[in-house]
Amino acid sequence: MNKSINGYPLDSIRYTKTQSVMIDQDVLRDNRVIMGLNNDPRADLFRVLRTNVLKQLRENNWNSFAITSATPEAGKTFISVNLAIAIAMEGNQSVLLVDADLKCPRVGQCLGLEWEFGLVDCLNMDVSLEDTLINPGIERLVVLPGNDSNNNSSELISSQKMVNLIKEIKSRYESRIIIFDLPPLFSGDDALVFMPYVDAALLVIEDGKNTSEELQQSMYILEQTNLLGLVLNKSRQPLTTYQYGYVSEAD
């Protein structure tokens, strides 16, 4: 039996309240949004990651996970955007990508979107969720962009308004996979505070920069979190499967 959202099959979703835009292919190419380009051979890297992530989500009946990194500039948003598109392209799954990096939101910029309201506006200005969501011209993908929180990010994340918003997102989109792009673990306590809201996490490690000590510390921080795996980013080696995760070719 085919899955559906609001009575519509996944392969014919109609966006009535969500803003729909067409994203610029040149912007996607410049920002290395591989999955949004036609016939890019590197897309297979994200198809492999998608298959392994979806397998774990479905086996455990999970529908939400966070993507974070140990340190800034590791490529977590690059992984978040490409993986979200890859999952949406799977054909049987719709995706909501939430930019929950309140200190340095980049999902909307990565996709070349223009937006008036973001996640923080839902929390501070009582903007409705419908007024923030954008379909970036990719079937089965909806984006909740982010905006700067003016340095009170951890307080916003732990607030009752955030708890209520996460509950609303999960209850309204029960059949969607919800991906949260979070700040790096070592950039404050935002990611750690957010983890109880999600079912699992995916950790991005920067090859050649993150040390074994940083990896161990990251694993310690996430010891109470269901870990989907590690993504070794900016590696010059071909795609390889490790005990903990998968290698991405470039950021």
Sequence and secondary structure as in RCSB ss.txt:
>XXXX:A:sequence
MNKSINGYPLDSIRYTKTQSVMIDQDVLRDNRVIMGLNNDPRADLFRVLRTNVLKQLRENNWNSFAITSATPEAG
KTFISVNLAIAIAMEGNQSVLLVDADLKCPRVGQCLGLEWEFGLVDCLNMDVSLEDTLINPGIERLVVLPGNDSN
NNSSELISSQKMVNLIKEIKSRYESRIIIFDLPPLFSGDDALVFMPYVDAALLVIEDGKNTSEELQQSMYILEQT
NLLGLVLNKSRQPLTTYQYGYVSEAD
>XXXX:A:secstr
   EETTEEGGG   SSSEE    HHHHHHTT GGGSTT TTHHHHHHHHHHHHHHHHHHT  EEEEEESSTTS 
HHHHHHHHHHHHHTTSS EEEEEE  SSS  HHHHHT   S  HHHHHHS   GGGT EE SSTTEEEE     T
T HHHHHTSHHHHHHHHHHHHHTTTEEEEEE   GGG SHHHHHGGGSSEEEEEEETTTS HHHHHHHHHHTTTS
 EEEEEEES SS   B SSEEE S  
